[in-house]
Amino acid sequence: MNILIAGNMGYIGPVLVQHLKNNYPDSRIIGFDIGYFSHCLTTTGPLPEIMIDKQVFGDIRHFPDELLEGIDVVINLAAISNDPMGKTFEDITLEINYRSCINLAKKARQAGVKHFVYASSCSMYGAADDFPKTEEATLNPLTAYARSKVFAEKDLQALARENFLITCLRFSTACGFSPRLRLDLVLNDFVAGAITSKKINILSDGTPWRAMIHVKDMSRAIEWASIRARENGGTFVAVNVGSNAWNHQIKTVALEVQKLIPETQVSLNEDAPADKRSYRVNFSKFEQLAPDFQPHFNLERTIKDLQEGLTGIGFNDPHFRESSLIRLKVLNRFQQKRILDQDLSWLPIAASKT
Ligand SMILES: NC(=O)c1ccc[n+]([C@@H]2O[C@H](COP(=O)([O-])OP(=O)(O)OC[C@H]3O[C@@H](n4cnc5c(N)ncnc54)[C@H](O)[C@@H]3O)[C@@H](O)[C@H]2O)c1
């Protein structure tokens, strides 16, 4: 199997590549990434990209057609990938997450690629904690990031064909350890706070609902989408990916971390404005379509995984919310130093103040 992964050098990419190489040792994997977070490593081991057969640095906004020659599966992870970044870089978010994704899919179809896998998001359900959302529920995208996912799915649907299967995986909020860990994700933030300062500062009043999934389980879902038969979902399918057992209120998640990392104090922000993201998700369709690819990790196991990973690298930065493990901080700093321009394109080295 020849696989191209766009956006492979982020949080999910390295875990996915390891998973695919473990399960398909003969596969050939090409990585394509602009490299915004290439230096944001949380491993004492070698660079994750040594597992890849070929790493290409480039911008998905100018994707080179020739990389698609002989490719069977395209997995698109390249994105401005959370709400705070989407708010700061609204137009660029649409350009990268939506328009560039559609262009990539068109080129992939033209090149004879058989499977196109898009990393979508449950955030398109917005603020709606009345009942767990199925795929048929009304979408309520409240942020630029969520809108980019809705637009991409809609246009992708029109591109699917008998010999070009498209799968949009509407992921829950990711969590779990990775060689490029992110601490701008709720559970990862809680565990990092508990480890470094014995404190969890919940930014909301703790009531919002959030569905979560471990990065290793995301990788298993991507594997399913890369190999599924047309009979299993049709030429186009958008499916919620997570587990019905993993819909929790934020305060429940914090209390579980406190239980496993004792003496941790939990503080709520009762005065915080209502969290825009609060929804429960129904994962029955994913259960039915992919019974052999269901999530393995639960909350307890994920907290232990994060704890082991962070202590394993000697992580002890109590100011991690300002660190390079927060994606928006990384992009802001590159812009301040004139390494990235206003469009998030790399500037020539001479323009940067190093
Ligand atoms: N992490 C989550 O909670 C979550 C949940 C649902 C869906 N997703 C989606 O999964 C995908 C991967 O998420 P992640 O957490 O690994 O994100 P990430 O931000 O860690 O990684 C995204 C990667 O895309 C690359 N990229 C960004 N713009 C690019 C461009 N113009 N050209 C080429 N590469 C570019 C970045 O350099 C980065 O390596 C994203 O589409 C994201 O929206 C993530």
The ligand as a Tripos MOL2 file, in Angstrom:
@<TRIPOS>MOLECULE
LIG
   44    48     1     0     0
SMALL
NO_CHARGES

@<TRIPOS>ATOM
      1 N1         -6.2610   17.0980   17.8170 N.am      1 LIG1
      2 C1         -7.5870   17.0240   17.8420 C.2       1 LIG1
      3 O1         -8.2470   17.1140   18.8970 O.2       1 LIG1
      4 C2         -8.3620   16.7860   16.5900 C.ar      1 LIG1
      5 C3         -9.6970   16.4540   16.7130 C.ar      1 LIG1
      6 C4        -10.4200   16.3300   15.5680 C.ar      1 LIG1
      7 C5         -9.8230   16.4740   14.3440 C.ar      1 LIG1
      8 N2         -8.5100   16.7910   14.2590 N.ar      1 LIG1
      9 C6         -7.9360   17.0130   12.9370 C.3       1 LIG1
     10 O2         -6.8870   16.0670   12.7090 O.3       1 LIG1
     11 C7         -5.9050   16.6850   11.8830 C.3       1 LIG1
     12 C8         -4.5400   16.5710   12.5410 C.3       1 LIG1
     13 O3         -4.6210   17.1160   13.8450 O.3       1 LIG1
     14 P1         -3.3330   17.3220   14.7550 P.3       1 LIG1
     15 O4         -3.8490   17.3710   16.1430 O.co2     1 LIG1
     16 O5         -2.2540   16.3750   14.4020 O.co2     1 LIG1
     17 O6         -2.9450   18.8020   14.3260 O.3       1 LIG1
     18 P2         -1.5070   19.5160   14.3580 P.3       1 LIG1
     19 O7         -1.7760   20.9830   14.3540 O.co2     1 LIG1
     20 O8         -0.6980   18.9730   15.4580 O.co2     1 LIG1
     21 O9         -0.8770   19.0520   12.9840 O.3       1 LIG1
     22 C9         -1.3050   19.5870   11.7610 C.3       1 LIG1
     23 C10        -0.1460   19.5030   10.8090 C.3       1 LIG1
     24 O10        -0.5480   20.1390    9.6010 O.3       1 LIG1
     25 C11         0.5470   20.8700    9.1290 C.3       1 LIG1
     26 N3          0.0960   21.9480    8.2590 N.ar      1 LIG1
     27 C12        -0.6260   23.0360    8.6090 C.ar      1 LIG1
     28 N4         -0.7710   23.8510    7.5550 N.ar      1 LIG1
     29 C13        -0.1460   23.2460    6.5110 C.ar      1 LIG1
     30 C14         0.0550   23.6180    5.1560 C.ar      1 LIG1
     31 N5         -0.3810   24.7860    4.6780 N.pl3     1 LIG1
     32 N6          0.7300   22.7710    4.3470 N.ar      1 LIG1
     33 C15         1.2140   21.6010    4.8220 C.ar      1 LIG1
     34 N7          1.0800   21.2090    6.1200 N.ar      1 LIG1
     35 C16         0.3910   22.0360    6.9520 C.ar      1 LIG1
     36 C17         1.2390   21.4130   10.3790 C.3       1 LIG1
     37 O11         2.5920   21.7780   10.1350 O.3       1 LIG1
     38 C18         1.1000   20.2400   11.3220 C.3       1 LIG1
     39 O12         2.2170   19.4060   11.2810 O.3       1 LIG1
     40 C19        -6.3400   18.1240   11.6630 C.3       1 LIG1
     41 O13        -7.0530   18.1980   10.4530 O.3       1 LIG1
     42 C20        -7.2860   18.3670   12.7850 C.3       1 LIG1
     43 O14        -8.2310   19.3640   12.4780 O.3       1 LIG1
     44 C21        -7.7550   16.9310   15.3420 C.ar      1 LIG1
@<TRIPOS>BOND
     1     1     2 1
     2     2     3 2
     3     2     4 1
     4     4     5 ar
     5     4    44 ar
     6     5     6 ar
     7     6     7 ar
     8     7     8 ar
     9     8     9 1
    10     8    44 ar
    11     9    10 1
    12     9    42 1
    13    10    11 1
    14    11    12 1
    15    11    40 1
    16    12    13 1
    17    13    14 1
    18    14    15 2
    19    14    16 1
    20    14    17 1
    21    17    18 1
    22    18    19 2
    23    18    20 1
    24    18    21 1
    25    21    22 1
    26    22    23 1
    27    23    24 1
    28    23    38 1
    29    24    25 1
    30    25    26 1
    31    25    36 1
    32    26    27 ar
    33    26    35 ar
    34    27    28 ar
    35    28    29 ar
    36    29    30 ar
    37    29    35 ar
    38    30    31 1
    39    30    32 ar
    40    32    33 ar
    41    33    34 ar
    42    34    35 ar
    43    36    37 1
    44    36    38 1
    45    38    39 1
    46    40    41 1
    47    40    42 1
    48    42    43 1
@<TRIPOS>SUBSTRUCTURE
     1 LIG1         1 GROUP 0 **** ****
